[in-house]
């Protein structure tokens, strides 16, 4: 089953590197719009900072990625932030590192290390959620087929979220993405083609959580 990691709630840490103050933020987000709103709030609260560098990563496999150096030398801030997120397999997150310059220049290598370290420290302070991606789906079945369908679903690790007893029985279910076609075909076979699954959307389903130990 495919698993993905994100953070449970907003994290904020602060470190000092050669007199510069680096504030690291990690914020769980589920869309670019939400990430931009959260970023603007940080910029508003730290409008006197020298830089608010960031990376956004969205989607089960990190399909959407965006980063910015916000005035730091090219490739010394946004990209290192994003690389840490990718290395640690974190998605659906906005990572921001706010810098207040302390008067000592760090150089290209020093900046890359400073921004990377800030994100690492923020991740260490975060609770990481392990999620799996499912298809949210709906299935209408005859009462006579209900038990056989329920058994088939549960044997394949399908989550039955809700059962509504109406003229037919309506099952609201979650199907692991890799079982989509198999589950659909099995339902068609059991009901002799009378019933088909209606696939609604892909969602994250939260599982266990842990605190990471980064080097």
Secondary structure by P-SEA (a helix, b strand, c coil): cbbbbbbccbbbbbbbcccbbbbbbbbbbccaaaaaaaaaaaaaaccccccccccccccccccbbbbbcccccccccaaaaaaaaaaaccccbbbbbbbccccccccaaaaaaaaaaaaaaaaaacbbbbbbbbbbbbbbbcccaaaaaaaaaaaaccccccccccccbbbbccccccaaaaaaaaaaaaacccbbbbbcbbbbbbcbbbbbbcc
